[in-house]
Amino acid sequence: MGRCAIQLVTGPAGSGKSTYCHTLQQHCLSLGPRHRRRIHVINLDPAAESFRYEVSLDIRELISVDDVMDELHLGPNGSLVYCMEYLLENMDWLQEHLEEFDEDEYLMIDCPGQIELYTHIPVMNKIIDQLRMWGYGENMVSVFVVDATFVTDASKFISGSLLALSAMISMQLPHVNVLSKCDLVDEASMERVLEMESAVQLWDVLGDHSRRQGGEVARRENGGTDALSGVGESREGKWHRLTESICTLLDDFSMVGFVPLNINDEDNIAHVLATVDHAIQYGEDLEVRGADYDDDVGEIAE
């Protein structure tokens, strides 16, 4: 039996994951009948308070952070971890609801943003492994959402790239990185960063080298030693070399790229969706609707 396509939407807290889900859901509803698809969104964040998208399944129906904090007197982070581990012990709840979706339907799972769920405590990895066991392995794609304000600063952009690379390695799924909130940043500055040919070039052109230059001056004034550490190379110099090495690592494997998302541009939204679809070849096995089907009126053209 075939399985529906699933986007696992991840990213740091506040990066715009819920807005991304809502944007794609509304975009697909606005398309003509030939291309229209119903996107079902599942909230898997037990700490979520509100969201604009239409929810098809909500983990808070099973357990919520607020309930755990009240009953077990745990803090917010401890309560979140408890909720996700409780979900792992009750995966039959999730499986039962997933079985309700047909193979030609499309799911987006809005995941928690706390990084410890992907690194220190491999909760999300176990959930993904379970989804694979249920037959969704070939139909899952990881979408990592990063705030576009990261691209306005070279060091932040490099940090965001490392976060994206870490998520890609951890989840081991087809992967797409999306830059959210592009409508809130200067378009020229964003394009300047994205058009750079390499991370090394980005750092050379846009990086903050004032700390390194200041450290070199201080080292020369102290006879070739750092005033604080007393060693031949300043801390700023080491920091600069480390940053260059990280940039080289990103360039050598060329695995991190970003797709900008502007929620006010329908063509851009369509491009983001097409990029994600391509990662799992979504739509290739679906029944093709007739060419005479009129997108505007939803009727057969005469």
C-alpha positions as MATLAB code, in Angstrom:
seq = 'MGRCAIQLVTGPAGSGKSTYCHTLQQHCLSLGPRHRRRIHVINLDPAAESFRYEVSLDIRELISVDDVMDELHLGPNGSLVYCMEYLLENMDWLQEHLEEFDEDEYLMIDCPGQIELYTHIPVMNKIIDQLRMWGYGENMVSVFVVDATFVTDASKFISGSLLALSAMISMQLPHVNVLSKCDLVDEASMERVLEMESAVQLWDVLGDHSRRQGGEVARRENGGTDALSGVGESREGKWHRLTESICTLLDDFSMVGFVPLNINDEDNIAHVLATVDHAIQYGEDLEVRGADYDDDVGEIAE';
ca = [
       0.000    0.000    0.000;
       1.288    3.480   -0.908;
       1.968    6.155    1.672;
       1.290    9.886    1.595;
       4.095   12.417    1.275;
       5.382   13.984    4.493;
       7.324   17.185    5.093;
       9.065   17.247    8.479;
       9.375   20.969    9.175;
      12.201   21.686   11.610;
      14.334   24.641   12.602;
      15.206   26.836   15.599;
      12.422   28.177   17.799;
      10.986   31.349   16.289;
      12.394   30.714   12.826;
       8.966   30.746   11.171;
       8.063   27.062   10.897;
       4.363   27.586   11.598;
       4.195   30.513    9.178;
       5.864   28.348    6.532;
       3.230   25.628    7.039;
       0.373   28.129    6.886;
       1.784   29.797    3.770;
       2.068   26.563    1.796;
      -1.327   25.366    2.989;
      -3.030   28.554    1.791;
      -1.047   28.636   -1.440;
      -2.161   25.145   -2.429;
      -5.793   25.954   -1.684;
      -5.602   28.981   -3.993;
      -4.391   27.017   -7.006;
      -6.641   26.004   -9.863;
      -8.310   22.554   -9.708;
      -5.662   20.998  -11.956;
      -2.875   21.764   -9.485;
      -4.762   22.167   -6.228;
      -3.838   19.876   -3.355;
      -5.072   19.648    0.202;
      -2.220   20.025    2.669;
      -2.851   18.543    6.100;
      -0.735   20.043    8.884;
       0.120   18.082   12.028;
       1.329   19.968   15.089;
       3.980   17.908   16.857;
       5.033   20.679   19.248;
       3.416   20.121   22.674;
       4.467   23.636   23.726;
       2.716   25.421   20.857;
       0.262   28.112   21.896;
      -1.395   29.202   18.674;
      -0.922   28.971   14.927;
      -2.733   30.229   11.851;
      -2.885   27.023    9.832;
      -5.741   24.540    9.916;
      -4.692   21.659   12.160;
      -5.510   18.110   11.122;
      -3.830   16.503   14.144;
      -2.450   18.058   17.327;
      -0.127   16.343   19.806;
      -1.697   18.477   22.540;
      -4.719   16.196   22.254;
      -2.402   13.492   23.618;
      -0.197   15.524   25.949;
       0.859   19.144   26.389;
       3.698   20.985   28.082;
       1.290   23.012   30.209;
      -0.322   19.873   31.627;
       3.046   18.312   32.421;
       4.272   21.489   34.135;
       1.115   21.625   36.277;
       1.018   17.942   37.216;
       4.712   17.030   37.476;
       6.098   20.474   38.361;
       8.795   20.317   35.709;
      10.332   23.278   33.908;
       9.495   24.140   30.285;
      12.397   22.226   28.739;
      12.001   19.200   30.988;
       8.274   19.142   30.264;
       8.911   19.254   26.518;
      11.324   16.335   26.691;
       8.827   14.395   28.825;
       6.060   15.038   26.265;
       8.151   13.827   23.337;
       9.267   10.717   25.207;
       5.623   10.086   26.084;
       4.809   10.282   22.378;
       7.497    7.678   21.684;
       5.803    5.363   24.159;
       2.437    5.949   22.466;
       3.341    5.928   18.786;
       0.257    3.844   18.068;
      -1.697    7.098   18.570;
       0.238    8.725   15.731;
       0.104    5.632   13.520;
      -3.655    5.334   13.904;
      -4.184    8.894   12.693;
      -1.657    8.659    9.862;
      -3.504    5.643    8.507;
      -6.497    7.913    7.877;
      -4.662    9.755    5.072;
      -4.683    8.380    1.521;
      -1.509    7.982   -0.495;
      -2.293   10.974   -2.732;
      -2.609   13.351    0.244;
       0.131   15.628    1.540;
       1.220   16.081    5.159;
       3.337   18.702    6.866;
       4.521   17.966   10.404;
       5.330   21.109   12.384;
       8.075   19.899   14.744;
       9.449   21.415   17.986;
      12.388   23.761   17.629;
      14.421   22.876   20.725;
      17.829   21.690   19.546;
      18.263   19.130   22.338;
      15.545   16.981   20.766;
      17.830   16.483   17.755;
      21.232   16.288   19.443;
      21.437   15.375   23.149;
      18.204   13.366   23.160;
      17.572   11.665   19.804;
      13.786   11.818   20.098;
      13.168   13.048   16.557;
      15.502   10.409   15.121;
      13.472    7.681   16.825;
      10.237    9.148   15.480;
      11.704    9.201   11.963;
      12.891    5.594   12.328;
       9.355    4.600   13.326;
       7.897    6.395   10.312;
      10.316    4.462    8.116;
       9.137    1.207    9.660;
       5.568    2.185    8.767;
       6.544    2.592    5.128;
       6.949    6.363    4.802;
      10.722    6.317    4.242;
      10.703    7.102    0.516;
       8.061    9.809    0.900;
       9.622   11.905    3.669;
      11.596   15.124    3.251;
      13.175   17.298    5.925;
      12.609   21.049    5.581;
      14.898   23.118    7.820;
      13.666   26.690    8.295;
      16.167   29.443    9.126;
      15.381   33.096    9.791;
      16.553   35.251    6.849;
      18.057   37.783    9.247;
      20.925   35.290    9.488;
      22.052   36.204    5.973;
      22.564   39.868    6.763;
      25.649   39.035    8.808;
      28.435   36.743    7.585;
      29.150   35.069   10.923;
      25.443   34.442   11.544;
      25.070   32.989    8.065;
      27.923   30.570    8.701;
      26.353   29.584   12.036;
      23.009   29.014   10.308;
      24.737   26.876    7.695;
      26.271   24.716   10.430;
      22.838   24.327   12.059;
      21.382   23.232    8.731;
      24.240   20.801    8.139;
      23.799   19.350   11.631;
      20.077   18.785   11.010;
      20.804   17.175    7.647;
      23.301   14.736    9.151;
      21.096   13.968   12.135;
      17.841   13.289   10.291;
      19.310   11.460    7.269;
      16.479   12.410    4.944;
      16.208   14.292    1.646;
      16.755   17.829    2.841;
      15.796   21.371    1.833;
      16.874   24.522    3.694;
      14.386   27.393    3.544;
      15.139   31.014    4.421;
      12.012   32.400    6.056;
      11.018   36.037    6.651;
      12.666   37.200    3.428;
       9.975   39.865    3.175;
      11.418   41.461    6.328;
      15.034   41.885    5.201;
      16.711   43.997    2.559;
      16.458   42.054   -0.695;
      19.717   43.399   -2.137;
      21.697   42.420    0.971;
      20.184   38.943    0.985;
      20.881   38.362   -2.718;
      24.444   39.583   -2.274;
      25.073   36.851    0.303;
      23.260   34.099   -1.590;
      25.104   34.901   -4.816;
      28.504   34.336   -3.216;
      30.235   31.376   -4.850;
      31.609   29.952   -1.607;
      31.558   30.364    2.157;
      35.245   31.348    2.080;
      34.467   34.143   -0.369;
      31.555   35.235    1.791;
      33.792   35.482    4.848;
      36.554   37.283    2.966;
      34.157   39.874    1.561;
      31.601   40.368    4.323;
      33.244   38.985    7.471;
      34.165   41.119   10.472;
      37.963   41.254   10.272;
      38.391   44.175   12.655;
      39.023   41.862   15.628;
      41.785   40.082   13.735;
      43.410   43.345   12.607;
      43.176   44.780   16.113;
      44.748   41.640   17.527;
      47.614   41.766   15.038;
      48.361   45.386   15.979;
      48.341   44.521   19.679;
      50.616   41.555   19.052;
      53.172   43.671   17.170;
      53.135   46.277   19.924;
      53.928   43.541   22.466;
      56.913   42.178   20.601;
      55.122   39.398   18.729;
      53.089   38.056   21.679;
      49.461   38.458   22.644;
      49.054   40.853   25.573;
      46.622   38.535   27.346;
      47.805   35.039   26.514;
      51.501   35.679   25.993;
      51.597   33.399   22.952;
      52.732   34.121   19.405;
      49.261   34.252   17.807;
      46.399   36.357   19.138;
      43.081   34.854   20.108;
      41.511   36.893   17.326;
      43.882   35.305   14.844;
      42.971   31.808   16.016;
      39.306   32.692   15.857;
      39.756   33.924   12.301;
      41.610   30.771   11.221;
      38.914   28.600   12.819;
      36.211   30.484   10.921;
      38.114   30.059    7.651;
      38.459   26.319    8.331;
      34.706   26.010    8.945;
      34.028   27.855    5.676;
      36.385   25.504    3.859;
      34.545   22.523    5.340;
      31.223   23.875    4.067;
      32.719   24.472    0.613;
      34.471   21.110    0.324;
      31.245   19.120    0.623;
      28.881   21.682   -0.970;
      25.896   20.222    0.871;
      24.323   23.400    2.263;
      22.182   25.700    0.139;
      19.154   27.861    0.894;
      15.867   28.533   -0.883;
      14.466   31.992   -0.016;
      10.775   32.225    0.940;
       8.827   35.451    0.553;
       5.282   34.871    1.804;
       4.034   37.838   -0.259;
       5.203   36.385   -3.585;
       3.060   33.537   -4.941;
       5.627   32.632   -7.621;
       8.310   32.357   -4.973;
       6.078   30.164   -2.796;
       5.417   27.915   -5.792;
       9.182   27.636   -6.385;
       9.818   26.615   -2.769;
       7.079   23.974   -2.936;
       8.398   22.644   -6.256;
      11.901   22.373   -4.768;
      10.622   20.345   -1.821;
       8.450   18.166   -4.092;
      11.440   17.433   -6.310;
      13.434   16.146   -3.331;
      11.052   13.173   -3.025;
       9.720   13.130   -6.615;
       6.264   13.971   -5.335;
       3.576   13.826   -8.001;
       5.332   11.519  -10.457;
       3.044    8.589   -9.676;
      -0.151   10.589   -9.201;
      -2.940   10.494  -11.742;
      -2.560   13.330  -14.242;
      -5.618   15.527  -14.564;
      -6.918   16.166  -18.050;
      -5.389   18.954  -20.087;
      -8.885   20.232  -20.899;
      -9.593   20.825  -17.216;
      -9.988   24.565  -16.745;
      -7.976   25.848  -13.783;
     -10.054   28.966  -13.354;
     -13.573   27.585  -13.308;
     -12.967   23.973  -12.347;
     -14.974   22.654  -15.290;
     -14.250   20.881  -18.545;
     -13.581   23.476  -21.210;
     -15.816   23.256  -24.255;
];
